[in-house]
Amino acid sequence: MSIVVNLADKIEYETAAPMDDRWTARTVYEMLAQTVARSGNRPAVSFQIKSGPKDKKETLTWAEFQTQVTRTANYLRSIGIGEADVVAYVLPNCNETAITLAAGATAGIVSPVNPLLSAAQIGAILAETGAKAVVTLAPFPKSDLSAKVSEALRLAPGVQTLIEVDLRHYLTPPVSWLVPLLRPKPDRDHRAKVVDFATAIAGQPGDALTFEESDDDRICTYFHTGGTTGMPKVAQHRHSGIIYNGWCGKSYLFSDQDVLMCPLPLFHVLAAYPVFASCLFSGAHMVMPTPAGYRGDGVFDNFWKLIERYGATFMITVPTAAAALMQRPVDADVSTLRYAVSGSAPLPVELFKRFEAETGLKILEGYGMTETTCLISINPPEGERKIGSVGLPFPYTDIRILDCGADGAIHKECGVDEIGEICVVNPGVNVGATYTEPEKNTGLYADGSYLRTGDLGRIDADGYLWITGRAKDLIIRGGHNIDPATIEEALMAHPDVSFAGAIGQPDAHSGELPAVYVELRAAASVDEAALMKFAQDNIGERAAQPKHLEILDEMPKTAVGKVFKPALRKKAITRIFDAALAEAELPIVVDHVFEDKRRGLVAALKKTGEVDDNAVNEALGVFARPWIWNDHAKR
């Protein structure tokens, strides 16, 4: 049973005992050891390289998992990874990824890196974090990751050891027999020593660590934010923040009887902490279907059958995946499922309703971010779930809605339902050292300790948090952060472009997609098709490539000449909503888009014929942005 049903429960729970009395583990490894003592023979992690409900799977018990983590941590120490040294992993999902995450945080500082990034971006992150070792895939058929990481290592000469995971053991004959014949030739044009993961750790003891863990609450993970620029911000997390995430998961939702279907990547905090750390704390079983998770071949088509295969009790999803699953019938026995947990981006109201209606599942929406070691709030499983809200703060998390200056000085504290910046303090906030670069922490905290999230929101009379927009300009595509500067800088390099402004346009599947507006120099003759091709050729990360490009006679600008992005967002909402209404053959157009203090940007619709609200809800309910009839709107 969840420890919190409403705000009064949260307050009562916090006052009953200090947080330090809620758990005894001081490190991730101690948290794992305590779970092994309770649930060592129960399944811990499962992985299957193919998505079929009868394909080969590999499951490790918690005792087996601890043995592998111990061996890996001991090996990392043997090659010189100390508490202040960084081991990065550039891996898709597999059991070795989970092992490396726990072992890297035990031996030193582990730094997960998105394997979908370009070689230049991976190299920049490795150099930024000072990685001494990297774990990645061995050359494997139909994968360019090994070659890409090798290229990245030439940009990060500080990497001394490259540890390769061979996925062949997850395959069955005759496919496994073909791997040596089809394996790409390895690229060894770098300075790092190359070793095989399985061989390297096999020579290490698995019954105990060969070193003593310090009992100080040290930094043990680095997570890069976004990764769409050459110099990303790197957030640093302590053991206590990770354990807090695990404790929240156990206290609210999970026990060692639960099975979590998690097709989300372990280079992202949502999978690493609210999911994996919760399993580490509670003894629940985490299942990873295919290296690419939801993006893997056949995962969406086989998803419900995989739920049946493992007897999953929870599914972890994001809005883009939930929308895709709605295109497939529920073609298996999913009666074991209790909840769907959704995060990373706002879930459109109509998708929320349709998903619950078709699956019979309750969705729990929550809120977290890399800078707070993830978890901040969630709709209480056994309390009121307010659709569109991200719920109540977890115990020992305090949220304030503030109006702050650039230096973090508080101008005022907002009242009930008044919008301001969401500011958070909890065990996951590393006050004064959120980022590795000290200058990036300047002005980041309000009242000395409350992390300024950059998100705008309000708290209602019941204590529920509502996110209404972002002070930051990040484009969030299916939970993936895209820095608009990446798009703008690429287009500004074109000789005919004078200004460029990138924003996120509404999308039914991904929540937002990148769109860019440009103003041309005088006498320029380039057209939109040529500029789009230029953008695709010059933006290394595919996710950041714009889905819409439009040339404007004059870009909307502020009084000091900056691109005024609210006007661009209004143009995008109008264009997307008008297209959706036209496709539905509804006699309606967007009259204007306005800023509402409680709901952010709202589309005001104008009827040109007879229509009912249900038809409009069906056409526009797939988007996260709200609408209203024009006669009720503000101009």
SULTAUR-V215108 format. One record per residue. N is the residue number from 1. RES is the residue in one letter. PHI is phi as a letter, one per 40 degrees, with the letter a starting at -180 (* if undefined). PSI is psi in whole degrees, -180 to 180 (* if undefined). BURIAL is 1 if it has 16 or more other C-alpha atoms within 10 Angstrom, else 0. Layout:
{{N:RES:PHI:PSI:BURIAL} {N:RES:PHI:PSI:BURIAL}}
This chain:
{{1:M:*:138:0} {2:S:c:144:0} {3:I:c:-10:1} {4:V:b:129:1} {5:V:b:-33:1} {6:N:a:-179:1} {7:L:c:-36:1} {8:A:c:-39:0} {9:D:c:-44:0} {10:K:d:-48:1} {11:I:c:-43:0} {12:E:c:-40:0} {13:Y:c:-42:1} {14:E:c:-37:0} {15:T:c:-16:0} {16:A:c:-32:0} {17:A:a:149:0} {18:P:c:157:0} {19:M:d:-37:0} {20:D:c:-18:0} {21:D:c:-4:0} {22:R:c:-22:0} {23:W:a:163:0} {24:T:b:-18:0} {25:A:c:138:1} {26:R:b:-18:1} {27:T:b:166:1} {28:V:c:-40:1} {29:Y:c:-40:1} {30:E:c:-38:1} {31:M:c:-43:1} {32:L:c:-45:1} {33:A:c:-39:1} {34:Q:c:-38:1} {35:T:c:-40:1} {36:V:c:-39:1} {37:A:c:-33:0} {38:R:c:-40:0} {39:S:b:34:1} {40:G:d:-32:1} {41:N:c:-1:0} {42:R:c:155:1} {43:P:c:141:1} {44:A:b:-60:1} {45:V:b:144:1} {46:S:b:146:1} {47:F:a:140:1} {48:Q:b:134:1} {49:I:c:-27:1} {50:K:b:160:1} {51:S:c:-3:1} {52:G:c:148:1} {53:P:c:-9:1} {54:K:b:6:0} {55:D:c:160:0} {56:K:d:138:0} {57:K:b:154:1} {58:E:b:122:0} {59:T:b:132:1} {60:L:b:136:1} {61:T:c:169:1} {62:W:c:-35:1} {63:A:c:-44:1} {64:E:c:-39:1} {65:F:c:-44:1} {66:Q:c:-40:1} {67:T:d:-45:1} {68:Q:c:-40:1} {69:V:c:-43:1} {70:T:c:-47:1} {71:R:c:-43:1} {72:T:c:-44:1} {73:A:c:-42:1} {74:N:c:-40:1} {75:Y:c:-43:1} {76:L:c:-41:1} {77:R:c:-35:1} {78:S:c:-22:0} {79:I:b:14:0} {80:G:g:14:0} {81:I:c:105:1} {82:G:c:-174:1} {83:E:d:-29:1} {84:A:b:6:0} {85:D:b:153:1} {86:V:b:130:1} {87:V:b:121:1} {88:A:c:151:1} {89:Y:b:135:1} {90:V:b:82:1} {91:L:b:146:1} {92:P:c:-178:1} {93:N:c:139:1} {94:C:a:174:1} {95:N:c:-34:1} {96:E:c:-28:1} {97:T:c:-47:1} {98:A:c:-40:1} {99:I:c:-45:1} {100:T:c:-38:1} {101:L:d:-49:1} {102:A:c:-42:1} {103:A:c:-39:1} {104:G:c:-38:1} {105:A:c:-20:1} {106:T:c:-45:1} {107:A:c:-37:1} {108:G:a:-129:1} {109:I:b:121:1} {110:V:c:139:1} {111:S:b:98:1} {112:P:c:137:1} {113:V:b:134:1} {114:N:c:116:1} {115:P:c:-8:1} {116:L:c:-10:1} {117:L:c:162:1} {118:S:c:165:1} {119:A:d:-39:1} {120:A:c:-40:1} {121:Q:c:-41:1} {122:I:c:-44:1} {123:G:c:-40:1} {124:A:c:-40:1} {125:I:c:-42:1} {126:L:c:-41:1} {127:A:c:-41:1} {128:E:c:-40:1} {129:T:c:-11:1} {130:G:g:36:1} {131:A:d:134:1} {132:K:c:-22:1} {133:A:a:151:1} {134:V:b:133:1} {135:V:b:127:1} {136:T:a:-175:1} {137:L:c:145:1} {138:A:c:158:1} {139:P:d:132:1} {140:F:a:143:1} {141:P:d:139:0} {142:K:g:17:0} {143:S:b:133:0} {144:D:b:10:0} {145:L:c:-42:1} {146:S:d:-47:1} {147:A:c:-38:1} {148:K:c:-42:1} {149:V:c:-38:1} {150:S:c:-41:1} {151:E:c:-40:1} {152:A:c:-36:1} {153:L:c:-26:1} {154:R:c:-18:1} {155:L:c:-7:1} {156:A:b:73:1} {157:P:c:-8:1} {158:G:c:-14:1} {159:V:c:122:1} {160:Q:c:-29:1} {161:T:b:131:1} {162:L:b:117:1} {163:I:b:120:1} {164:E:b:130:1} {165:V:c:123:1} {166:D:c:119:1} {167:L:c:1:1} {168:R:d:-35:1} {169:H:c:-13:0} {170:Y:c:-9:1} {171:L:c:162:1} {172:T:b:156:0} {173:P:c:150:0} {174:P:c:-6:0} {175:V:c:-41:0} {176:S:c:-29:0} {177:W:c:-27:0} {178:L:c:-19:0} {179:V:d:-48:1} {180:P:c:-30:0} {181:L:c:-32:0} {182:L:b:-6:0} {183:R:c:129:0} {184:P:c:152:1} {185:K:c:131:0} {186:P:c:145:0} {187:D:c:113:0} {188:R:b:24:0} {189:D:c:62:0} {190:H:a:174:1} {191:R:c:-15:1} {192:A:c:145:1} {193:K:c:135:0} {194:V:b:128:1} {195:V:b:157:0} {196:D:c:132:0} {197:F:d:-54:1} {198:A:c:-43:1} {199:T:c:-42:0} {200:A:c:-45:0} {201:I:c:-21:1} {202:A:c:-27:0} {203:G:c:5:0} {204:Q:b:149:1} {205:P:c:143:1} {206:G:b:1:1} {207:D:c:-17:0} {208:A:a:155:0} {209:L:c:144:1} {210:T:c:3:1} {211:F:b:162:0} {212:E:c:127:0} {213:E:c:139:0} {214:S:c:152:0} {215:D:c:7:0} {216:D:c:155:0} {217:D:c:79:0} {218:R:c:165:1} {219:I:c:130:1} {220:C:b:-9:1} {221:T:a:149:1} {222:Y:b:127:1} {223:F:b:123:1} {224:H:c:146:1} {225:T:b:124:1} {226:G:g:-82:1} {227:G:g:13:1} {228:T:c:-1:1} {229:T:b:167:1} {230:G:c:-25:0} {231:M:b:81:0} {232:P:c:162:1} {233:K:c:142:1} {234:V:b:115:1} {235:A:c:141:1} {236:Q:b:137:1} {237:H:b:147:1} {238:R:b:164:1} {239:H:d:-43:1} {240:S:c:-37:1} {241:G:c:-39:1} {242:I:c:-44:1} {243:I:c:-38:1} {244:Y:d:-43:1} {245:N:c:-44:1} {246:G:c:-41:1} {247:W:c:-42:1} {248:C:d:-45:1} {249:G:c:-44:1} {250:K:c:-41:1} {251:S:c:-30:1} {252:Y:c:-37:1} {253:L:b:-45:1} {254:F:b:148:1} {255:S:b:180:1} {256:D:c:2:1} {257:Q:c:-5:0} {258:D:c:154:1} {259:V:b:122:1} {260:L:b:115:1} {261:M:c:113:1} {262:C:b:88:1} {263:P:c:32:1} {264:L:b:152:1} {265:P:c:143:1} {266:L:c:6:1} {267:F:c:-1:1} {268:H:b:144:1} {269:V:c:-29:1} {270:L:c:-45:1} {271:A:c:-37:1} {272:A:c:-37:1} {273:Y:b:-67:1} {274:P:d:-28:1} {275:V:c:-68:1} {276:F:c:-47:1} {277:A:c:-33:1} {278:S:c:-37:1} {279:C:c:-42:1} {280:L:d:-37:1} {281:F:c:-41:1} {282:S:c:-22:1} {283:G:g:10:1} {284:A:c:164:1} {285:H:b:123:1} {286:M:b:128:1} {287:V:b:130:1} {288:M:b:105:1} {289:P:c:118:1} {290:T:g:153:1} {291:P:d:-33:1} {292:A:c:6:1} {293:G:f:-132:1} {294:Y:d:-26:1} {295:R:c:-4:0} {296:G:c:152:0} {297:D:d:124:1} {298:G:g:1:0} {299:V:c:-48:1} {300:F:c:-41:1} {301:D:c:-31:1} {302:N:b:3:1} {303:F:d:-51:1} {304:W:c:-31:1} {305:K:c:-34:1} {306:L:c:-36:1} {307:I:d:-45:1} {308:E:c:-42:1} {309:R:d:-45:0} {310:Y:c:-7:1} {311:G:g:40:1} {312:A:c:139:1} {313:T:b:-21:1} {314:F:b:142:1} {315:M:b:138:1} {316:I:b:126:1} {317:T:a:173:1} {318:V:b:162:1} {319:P:d:-39:1} {320:T:c:-41:1} {321:A:c:-40:1} {322:A:c:-40:1} {323:A:c:-41:1} {324:A:c:-38:0} {325:L:c:-27:1} {326:M:c:-11:0} {327:Q:c:-3:0} {328:R:b:143:0} {329:P:c:150:0} {330:V:c:95:1} {331:D:b:32:0} {332:A:a:171:0} {333:D:c:107:0} {334:V:b:27:1} {335:S:c:-17:0} {336:T:c:-21:0} {337:L:c:136:1} {338:R:b:-43:1} {339:Y:a:158:1} {340:A:b:129:1} {341:V:b:123:1} {342:S:b:138:1} {343:G:a:-169:1} {344:S:g:-31:1} {345:A:a:158:1} {346:P:c:141:1} {347:L:c:117:1} {348:P:d:142:1} {349:V:d:-45:1} {350:E:c:-36:1} {351:L:c:-41:1} {352:F:d:-51:1} {353:K:c:-44:0} {354:R:c:-41:1} {355:F:c:-47:1} {356:E:c:-39:0} {357:A:c:-40:0} {358:E:c:-27:0} {359:T:b:-18:1} {360:G:g:11:0} {361:L:c:150:1} {362:K:c:133:1} {363:I:c:133:1} {364:L:b:110:1} {365:E:c:139:1} {366:G:b:-176:1} {367:Y:a:136:1} {368:G:a:173:1} {369:M:a:157:1} {370:T:d:-40:1} {371:E:c:-17:1} {372:T:b:22:1} {373:T:f:34:1} {374:C:g:-96:1} {375:L:d:133:1} {376:I:b:-50:1} {377:S:a:166:1} {378:I:a:151:1} {379:N:c:126:1} {380:P:c:130:1} {381:P:d:-36:1} {382:E:b:14:0} {383:G:b:-163:0} {384:E:c:130:0} {385:R:b:116:1} {386:K:c:113:1} {387:I:c:128:1} {388:G:g:-17:1} {389:S:c:158:1} {390:V:b:17:1} {391:G:g:-159:1} {392:L:c:148:1} {393:P:c:146:1} {394:F:c:157:1} {395:P:d:144:1} {396:Y:g:15:1} {397:T:b:131:1} {398:D:b:131:0} {399:I:b:133:1} {400:R:b:143:1} {401:I:b:114:1} {402:L:b:155:1} {403:D:b:110:1} {404:C:b:155:1} {405:G:c:174:0} {406:A:c:-27:0} {407:D:c:3:0} {408:G:g:-4:1} {409:A:c:135:0} {410:I:c:121:0} {411:H:c:-41:0} {412:K:a:159:0} {413:E:c:129:0} {414:C:c:151:1} {415:G:c:-173:0} {416:V:d:129:0} {417:D:g:12:1} {418:E:c:132:0} {419:I:c:136:1} {420:G:a:-166:1} {421:E:c:135:1} {422:I:c:122:1} {423:C:b:136:1} {424:V:b:141:1} {425:V:b:135:1} {426:N:a:-180:1} {427:P:c:-17:1} {428:G:c:-9:1} {429:V:c:116:1} {430:N:c:83:1} {431:V:c:126:1} {432:G:g:-13:1} {433:A:a:40:1} {434:T:c:-45:1} {435:Y:b:156:1} {436:T:c:-32:0} {437:E:c:117:0} {438:P:d:-38:0} {439:E:c:-23:0} {440:K:c:-7:0} {441:N:c:-6:0} {442:T:c:128:0} {443:G:g:10:1} {444:L:c:-13:1} {445:Y:b:136:1} {446:A:c:140:1} {447:D:f:28:0} {448:G:g:-22:0} {449:S:a:-14:1} {450:Y:c:115:1} {451:L:c:128:1} {452:R:c:112:1} {453:T:c:-22:1} {454:G:g:-6:1} {455:D:c:146:1} {456:L:c:142:1} {457:G:a:-175:1} {458:R:a:159:1} {459:I:b:128:1} {460:D:c:-178:0} {461:A:c:-21:0} {462:D:c:2:0} {463:G:g:6:1} {464:Y:c:142:1} {465:L:c:136:1} {466:W:b:126:1} {467:I:c:126:1} {468:T:b:-10:1} {469:G:i:-169:1} {470:R:b:129:1} {471:A:c:-34:0} {472:K:c:160:0} {473:D:c:13:1} {474:L:d:139:1} {475:I:c:125:1} {476:I:b:103:1} {477:R:b:102:1} {478:G:f:36:1} {479:G:g:-7:1} {480:H:c:125:1} {481:N:c:129:1} {482:I:b:124:1} {483:D:c:118:1} {484:P:d:-24:1} {485:A:c:-29:1} {486:T:c:-44:1} {487:I:c:-45:1} {488:E:c:-43:1} {489:E:c:-37:1} {490:A:c:-45:1} {491:L:c:-32:1} {492:M:c:-16:1} {493:A:c:-14:0} {494:H:c:134:0} {495:P:c:-19:0} {496:D:c:-4:1} {497:V:c:129:1} {498:S:c:-46:1} {499:F:b:152:1} {500:A:a:136:1} {501:G:b:116:1} {502:A:b:136:1} {503:I:a:173:1} {504:G:c:122:1} {505:Q:c:148:1} {506:P:d:142:1} {507:D:a:134:1} {508:A:c:-29:1} {509:H:c:-49:1} {510:S:b:0:1} {511:G:g:-56:1} {512:E:a:149:1} {513:L:b:148:1} {514:P:c:133:1} {515:A:b:151:1} {516:V:b:140:1} {517:Y:b:141:1} {518:V:b:150:1} {519:E:b:131:1} {520:L:c:158:1} {521:R:c:160:0} {522:A:d:138:0} {523:A:g:10:0} {524:A:c:148:0} {525:S:b:1:0} {526:V:c:146:0} {527:D:b:176:0} {528:E:c:-37:0} {529:A:c:-42:0} {530:A:c:-39:0} {531:L:c:-38:1} {532:M:c:-42:1} {533:K:c:-41:0} {534:F:c:-42:0} {535:A:c:-45:1} {536:Q:c:-36:1} {537:D:c:-22:0} {538:N:b:0:1} {539:I:b:110:1} {540:G:c:-33:1} {541:E:c:121:1} {542:R:d:-38:0} {543:A:c:-27:1} {544:A:c:-8:1} {545:Q:c:130:1} {546:P:c:144:1} {547:K:c:-12:0} {548:H:a:135:0} {549:L:b:132:1} {550:E:b:134:1} {551:I:c:128:1} {552:L:b:147:0} {553:D:c:-41:0} {554:E:a:130:0} {555:M:c:137:1} {556:P:c:133:1} {557:K:b:158:0} {558:T:c:177:0} {559:A:c:-25:0} {560:V:c:11:0} {561:G:g:6:0} {562:K:c:150:0} {563:V:c:129:1} {564:F:c:96:0} {565:K:c:-29:1} {566:P:d:-37:0} {567:A:c:-37:0} {568:L:c:-40:1} {569:R:c:-39:1} {570:K:c:-40:1} {571:K:c:-42:0} {572:A:c:-44:1} {573:I:d:-44:1} {574:T:d:-47:1} {575:R:c:-46:0} {576:I:c:-45:1} {577:F:c:-42:1} {578:D:c:-40:1} {579:A:c:-41:0} {580:A:c:-40:1} {581:L:c:-38:1} {582:A:c:-41:0} {583:E:c:-34:0} {584:A:c:0:0} {585:E:f:42:0} {586:L:b:137:1} {587:P:c:64:0} {588:I:a:145:1} {589:V:b:163:1} {590:V:c:119:1} {591:D:c:-46:0} {592:H:a:168:1} {593:V:b:133:1} {594:F:b:164:1} {595:E:c:120:0} {596:D:b:135:0} {597:K:c:-26:0} {598:R:c:-30:1} {599:R:b:2:1} {600:G:g:-145:1} {601:L:c:129:1} {602:V:b:135:1} {603:A:c:127:1} {604:A:c:121:1} {605:L:b:148:1} {606:K:b:130:1} {607:K:c:140:0} {608:T:b:10:0} {609:G:a:-173:0} {610:E:c:134:0} {611:V:a:153:0} {612:D:b:164:0} {613:D:c:-31:0} {614:N:c:-41:0} {615:A:c:-38:0} {616:V:c:-42:1} {617:N:d:-39:0} {618:E:c:-38:0} {619:A:c:-38:1} {620:L:b:-10:1} {621:G:c:-12:1} {622:V:c:-10:1} {623:F:b:151:1} {624:A:c:-18:1} {625:R:c:137:1} {626:P:c:166:1} {627:W:b:165:1} {628:I:a:155:0} {629:W:c:145:0} {630:N:d:-36:1} {631:D:c:-9:0} {632:H:b:2:0} {633:A:c:162:1} {634:K:b:142:0} {635:R:b:*:0}}
